[in-house]
Amino acid sequence: MAQIKYDIKRGADIYREIYGARLQKWISTGKIKRGEVLVWRSGLSGWRKAEELEELAPFFKKWEERELGKIKREKPDKFLTHKKQIRNILIIDDEQDMCSLLHDALSRKKYNVAIANTMGDAIGCIKRTIPDLIFLDLRLPDGDGIKLLSKIKKQNPNAIVNIISAYGSEESREEARKKGAHSFIDKPFTEREILRSIREVS
């Protein structure tokens, strides 16, 4: 049985006829991450995000699970010496799998974790309860994360907001800092990086 071949678009570069096994290996080892490439193969109506294809999505998920699980064997308090100061965390991101993984990882550390997949849901959550810490994606299905950051800081100037994004250009980082973001975490991230970011604000 012949292997599937893909055309891969990364930035301005297009690579022709990459075998499926090779592409899966790149994804499994983190060489290619969510949001970084577009792919095309026979049967597709144009270019698609690699993570949207049914045959490739499990390889992204497997890599992300492995990264988030790297420090399961570490002692719970190694990175969080003052975790009682941060109790309620809100994750605002439309990637449901990533939210679930992050929710489980933080819940194991005894945090109260809420998830919002849209700007509308996030605003509702913040109106009900002011979280101690917010992880905010820049790209939401119903709005711009930077605009939401401005709304959050206007409502609560002391809110601690960490940006999580796969689109960390210098321009977006600088704009987020100007709007009051505490830090900028690139996707895909590890559990260690998330815990370190909590420790920094404890």
Secondary structure, DSSP 8 states (H G I E B T S, - for coil): ----EEEEEETTEEEEEEEHHHHHHHHHTTSS-TTS-EEE-TTSSS-EEGGGSTTTHHHHHHHHHHHHTTTTTS-TTSS-TTGGG--EEEEE-S-HHHHHHHHHHHHTTT-EEEEESSHHHHHHHHHH---SEEEEESEETTEEHHHHHHHHHHH-TT--EEEEES---HHHHHHHHHTT-SEEEESS--HHHHHHHHHHH-
